[in-house]
Amino acid sequence: MSVPIVGRAQGIPGQFQQPSGGAGRVVGWILARFNSRLNREAVDRLSPRPTDRVLEIGFGPGVALRRLSERVHSGLVAGIDPSEVMNEQAEHRNRAAIRSGRMMLRVGTASRLPWPDDSFDSVLSLNNVLLWQPLDGSLDEVRRVLRPGGLLLVGIHEWAAQGELRLGHGALAKAEEVLATQRFPPRFTAIRTERVRVLGGRALLVYGRKPVKGEASAGSSSSAPDLHVAGPAA
């Protein structure tokens, strides 16, 4: 199935992809409230242990980071996001955890993660995985920084899939096809999906684990489409 995702939107829609300036600060305020339930549901399912090392890619205003830091007491919560404005908001929201050394934030994208191999027990990403450029290379980077057996959990709100991702009717089913059937299998195992009720509609959760030594991934698809995504990646 070919799923065209075109162009970075301009103006307010574009701000939801990479917030900047004064408008970006308003977008951060909106995202913190509108995505609150998705953040909670995702962190609950990720269920990090107190000693875990967890990475969030595209953390936005930092709400999920704060929830993660409430569970990870002696490990590390790390985050990377391309928006300077979102980094500022997340730093403000999580200043105590950052000061204590339990959290570190970076400006950057999923395509070049500034951490060594096998650094994290789990990786979380909400509402931005289909904006990663290149998607395949970024998923390879996530696999690299996950320890063997580590969990990747991505979530996509229906409004995000229909809106800035421009997937249109049946957006969640299209996103599920791209991720769970075509993009995750060459890299991850134990792949599964879940639909959850969130503020404003539904969300798709996709899970995958990095194979341990001697364990094969779920296989690959020869018909994976090219996703034409322009603009900044998370």
Kinemage of the C-alpha trace (Angstrom):
@kinemage 1
@onewidth
@group {chain A} dominant
@subgroup {mainchain}
@vectorlist {calphas} color= white
{ca met a 1} P 0.000 0.000 0.000
{ca ser a 2} L 1.411 3.381 -0.951
{ca val a 3} L 0.915 6.023 1.700
{ca pro a 4} L 1.906 9.475 0.438
{ca ile a 5} L 2.787 11.922 3.190
{ca val a 6} L 3.582 15.214 1.601
{ca gly a 7} L 5.291 18.339 2.560
{ca arg a 8} L 5.775 20.304 5.676
{ca ala a 9} L 2.736 22.459 6.166
{ca gln a 10} L 3.219 26.175 6.543
{ca gly a 11} L 1.758 28.484 9.171
{ca ile a 12} L -0.095 27.043 12.150
{ca pro a 13} L -0.226 23.446 10.789
{ca gly a 14} L 3.539 23.580 10.286
{ca gln a 15} L 3.954 24.754 13.868
{ca phe a 16} L 2.576 21.408 15.044
{ca gln a 17} L 5.434 19.680 13.206
{ca gln a 18} L 8.236 21.902 14.493
{ca pro a 19} L 7.099 24.714 16.810
{ca ser a 20} L 9.085 27.930 16.694
{ca gly a 21} L 8.807 31.512 17.940
{ca gly a 22} L 5.798 32.919 19.741
{ca ala a 23} L 3.315 30.763 17.837
{ca gly a 24} L 5.353 27.717 18.757
{ca arg a 25} L 5.031 28.539 22.439
{ca val a 26} L 1.240 28.624 22.069
{ca val a 27} L 1.358 25.296 20.214
{ca gly a 28} L 3.359 23.805 23.079
{ca trp a 29} L 0.664 24.908 25.534
{ca ile a 30} L -2.017 23.285 23.332
{ca leu a 31} L -0.067 20.045 22.941
{ca ala a 32} L 0.585 19.759 26.672
{ca arg a 33} L -3.152 19.739 27.333
{ca phe a 34} L -4.538 17.982 24.288
{ca asn a 35} L -2.077 15.073 24.422
{ca ser a 36} L -2.215 14.615 28.198
{ca arg a 37} L -4.162 11.356 28.094
{ca leu a 38} L -2.051 9.889 25.270
{ca asn a 39} L 1.069 10.727 27.283
{ca arg a 40} L -0.367 9.025 30.344
{ca glu a 41} L -1.540 5.931 28.471
{ca ala a 42} L 1.801 5.520 26.700
{ca val a 43} L 3.934 5.911 29.823
{ca asp a 44} L 1.678 3.495 31.724
{ca arg a 45} L 2.162 0.882 29.014
{ca leu a 46} L 5.885 1.485 28.750
{ca ser a 47} L 6.009 0.930 32.528
{ca pro a 48} L 9.678 1.822 33.093
{ca arg a 49} L 11.461 0.521 36.181
{ca pro a 50} L 13.138 2.910 38.643
{ca thr a 51} L 16.606 1.998 37.333
{ca asp a 52} L 15.774 2.072 33.600
{ca arg a 53} L 17.315 4.290 30.958
{ca val a 54} L 14.519 5.668 28.752
{ca leu a 55} L 14.661 7.880 25.646
{ca glu a 56} L 11.788 9.965 24.275
{ca ile a 57} L 12.108 11.154 20.670
{ca gly a 58} L 10.135 14.284 19.772
{ca phe a 59} L 9.176 15.121 23.356
{ca gly a 60} L 7.358 18.398 22.600
{ca pro a 61} L 6.547 20.406 25.746
{ca gly a 62} L 7.891 17.615 27.980
{ca val a 63} L 4.745 16.234 29.614
{ca ala a 64} L 5.589 12.568 28.990
{ca leu a 65} L 9.161 13.257 30.107
{ca arg a 66} L 7.830 14.416 33.461
{ca arg a 67} L 5.690 11.298 33.809
{ca leu a 68} L 8.706 9.159 32.973
{ca ser a 69} L 10.856 10.934 35.553
{ca glu a 70} L 8.252 10.197 38.228
{ca arg a 71} L 8.916 6.490 37.657
{ca val a 72} L 12.638 6.477 36.859
{ca his a 73} L 14.371 7.421 40.097
{ca ser a 74} L 17.930 6.115 39.786
{ca gly a 75} L 18.191 5.558 36.040
{ca leu a 76} L 18.032 8.191 33.271
{ca val a 77} L 15.339 9.865 31.200
{ca ala a 78} L 16.747 11.326 27.970
{ca gly a 79} L 15.016 13.266 25.236
{ca ile a 80} L 15.701 14.677 21.785
{ca asp a 81} L 13.544 17.129 19.787
{ca pro a 82} L 14.411 19.393 16.826
{ca ser a 83} L 12.516 22.414 18.201
{ca glu a 84} L 14.397 24.929 20.345
{ca val a 85} L 11.065 26.174 21.707
{ca met a 86} L 10.008 22.680 22.793
{ca asn a 87} L 13.390 22.158 24.434
{ca glu a 88} L 12.882 25.374 26.393
{ca gln a 89} L 9.387 24.356 27.530
{ca ala a 90} L 10.470 20.816 28.420
{ca glu a 91} L 13.474 22.122 30.367
{ca his a 92} L 11.231 24.453 32.346
{ca arg a 93} L 8.688 21.707 33.046
{ca asn a 94} L 11.412 19.249 34.130
{ca arg a 95} L 13.994 21.543 35.711
{ca ala a 96} L 14.227 19.581 38.976
{ca ala a 97} L 14.959 16.285 37.201
{ca ile a 98} L 17.521 17.979 34.949
{ca arg a 99} L 19.281 19.642 37.898
{ca ser a 100} L 19.482 16.306 39.710
{ca gly a 101} L 21.108 14.629 36.712
{ca arg a 102} L 18.200 12.224 36.180
{ca met a 103} L 17.249 13.812 32.839
{ca met a 104} L 19.144 15.109 29.807
{ca leu a 105} L 17.630 16.845 26.793
{ca arg a 106} L 19.151 17.448 23.364
{ca val a 107} L 18.205 19.392 20.235
{ca gly a 108} L 18.319 16.984 17.312
{ca thr a 109} L 16.523 14.332 15.288
{ca ala a 110} L 15.963 10.586 15.279
{ca ser a 111} L 18.288 10.211 12.295
{ca arg a 112} L 21.371 10.955 14.428
{ca leu a 113} L 20.984 9.980 18.063
{ca pro a 114} L 23.957 11.195 20.154
{ca trp a 115} L 24.173 8.112 22.379
{ca pro a 116} L 26.231 4.903 22.151
{ca asp a 117} L 24.938 1.502 21.094
{ca asp a 118} L 22.683 -0.326 23.584
{ca ser a 119} L 22.167 2.794 25.722
{ca phe a 120} L 18.454 2.478 26.542
{ca asp a 121} L 16.007 -0.032 27.952
{ca ser a 122} L 13.117 1.586 26.086
{ca val a 123} L 12.349 4.318 23.543
{ca leu a 124} L 9.097 6.294 23.338
{ca ser a 125} L 7.828 8.507 20.526
{ca leu a 126} L 4.412 10.154 20.273
{ca asn a 127} L 2.891 11.810 17.187
{ca asn a 128} L 6.079 12.179 15.187
{ca val a 129} L 7.449 8.834 13.959
{ca leu a 130} L 6.070 9.279 10.423
{ca leu a 131} L 7.863 12.624 10.183
{ca trp a 132} L 11.289 11.047 10.774
{ca gln a 133} L 13.639 11.588 7.845
{ca pro a 134} L 14.687 9.171 6.585
{ca leu a 135} L 12.222 6.870 8.326
{ca asp a 136} L 14.151 3.649 7.719
{ca gly a 137} L 17.476 5.138 8.768
{ca ser a 138} L 15.912 6.667 11.888
{ca leu a 139} L 14.381 3.339 12.907
{ca asp a 140} L 17.827 1.794 12.449
{ca glu a 141} L 19.199 4.436 14.828
{ca val a 142} L 16.528 3.594 17.406
{ca arg a 143} L 17.409 -0.087 17.157
{ca arg a 144} L 21.084 0.790 17.578
{ca val a 145} L 20.620 2.680 20.850
{ca leu a 146} L 18.205 0.105 22.317
{ca arg a 147} L 19.709 -2.717 24.356
{ca pro a 148} L 18.898 -6.254 23.138
{ca gly a 149} L 15.349 -6.979 24.255
{ca gly a 150} L 14.618 -3.267 24.672
{ca leu a 151} L 11.173 -1.899 23.798
{ca leu a 152} L 10.178 0.720 21.221
{ca leu a 153} L 6.689 2.179 21.696
{ca val a 154} L 5.300 4.725 19.256
{ca gly a 155} L 1.905 6.376 19.489
{ca ile a 156} L -0.052 8.369 16.912
{ca his a 157} L -3.192 10.334 17.733
{ca glu a 158} L -5.903 10.149 15.099
{ca trp a 159} L -5.910 13.936 14.647
{ca ala a 160} L -2.164 13.884 13.979
{ca ala a 161} L -2.470 11.107 11.396
{ca gln a 162} L -5.329 12.908 9.651
{ca gly a 163} L -3.915 16.409 9.999
{ca glu a 164} L -0.234 17.202 9.688
{ca leu a 165} L 0.548 13.672 8.446
{ca arg a 166} L -2.208 14.040 5.826
{ca leu a 167} L -3.207 10.381 5.749
{ca gly a 168} L -6.902 11.217 5.353
{ca his a 169} L -9.699 8.669 5.788
{ca gly a 170} L -8.634 5.542 7.666
{ca ala a 171} L -5.502 7.302 8.854
{ca leu a 172} L -4.780 5.007 11.795
{ca ala a 173} L -5.150 1.878 9.684
{ca lys a 174} L -2.729 3.343 7.120
{ca ala a 175} L -0.227 4.246 9.830
{ca glu a 176} L -0.549 0.750 11.309
{ca glu a 177} L 0.138 -0.806 7.902
{ca val a 178} L 3.249 1.283 7.345
{ca leu a 179} L 4.709 0.752 10.808
{ca ala a 180} L 3.625 -2.668 12.053
{ca thr a 181} L 3.601 -4.500 8.716
{ca gln a 182} L 6.300 -2.794 6.675
{ca arg a 183} L 8.778 -0.754 8.723
{ca phe a 184} L 9.091 -2.485 12.098
{ca pro a 185} L 9.475 -6.121 10.911
{ca pro a 186} L 12.998 -5.831 9.448
{ca arg a 187} L 14.254 -4.379 12.730
{ca phe a 188} L 12.087 -5.512 15.647
{ca thr a 189} L 10.339 -8.581 16.997
{ca ala a 190} L 7.229 -9.194 19.146
{ca ile a 191} L 5.432 -6.501 17.119
{ca arg a 192} L 1.889 -5.705 18.186
{ca thr a 193} L -0.581 -2.837 17.969
{ca glu a 194} L -3.271 -1.391 20.191
{ca arg a 195} L -5.986 1.247 19.817
{ca val a 196} L -6.736 3.423 22.835
{ca arg a 197} L -9.307 6.111 23.583
{ca val a 198} L -7.736 9.508 24.168
{ca leu a 199} L -8.862 13.106 24.360
{ca gly a 200} L -10.342 14.038 21.001
{ca gly a 201} L -10.619 10.526 19.566
{ca arg a 202} L -8.426 7.450 19.300
{ca ala a 203} L -4.739 6.714 19.108
{ca leu a 204} L -2.654 3.903 17.674
{ca leu a 205} L 0.122 2.344 19.743
{ca val a 206} L 2.750 0.180 18.014
{ca tyr a 207} L 5.188 -1.952 20.021
{ca gly a 208} L 8.376 -3.716 18.960
{ca arg a 209} L 11.400 -5.204 20.726
{ca lys a 210} L 15.001 -5.277 19.612
{ca pro a 211} L 15.912 -8.925 19.084
{ca val a 212} L 18.274 -10.535 21.560
{ca lys a 213} L 21.303 -12.467 20.322
{ca gly a 214} L 20.220 -15.438 18.234
{ca glu a 215} L 16.639 -14.186 17.831
{ca ala a 216} L 15.406 -13.248 14.380
{ca ser a 217} L 13.407 -10.096 13.699
{ca ala a 218} L 9.868 -10.383 12.376
{ca gly a 219} L 11.015 -10.389 8.758
{ca ser a 220} L 10.807 -7.728 6.075
{ca ser a 221} L 8.362 -6.652 3.423
{ca ser a 222} L 9.488 -6.219 -0.167
{ca ser a 223} L 6.559 -3.908 -0.888
{ca ala a 224} L 7.287 -1.198 1.684
{ca pro a 225} L 6.315 2.162 0.166
{ca asp a 226} L 8.461 5.218 -0.080
{ca leu a 227} L 7.113 7.862 2.294
{ca his a 228} L 7.558 11.294 0.797
{ca val a 229} L 7.930 13.428 3.896
{ca ala a 230} L 9.358 16.894 3.623
{ca gly a 231} L 10.322 19.251 6.418
{ca pro a 232} L 11.943 18.639 9.799
{ca ala a 233} L 12.186 15.235 11.381
{ca ala a 234} L 11.724 14.590 15.065
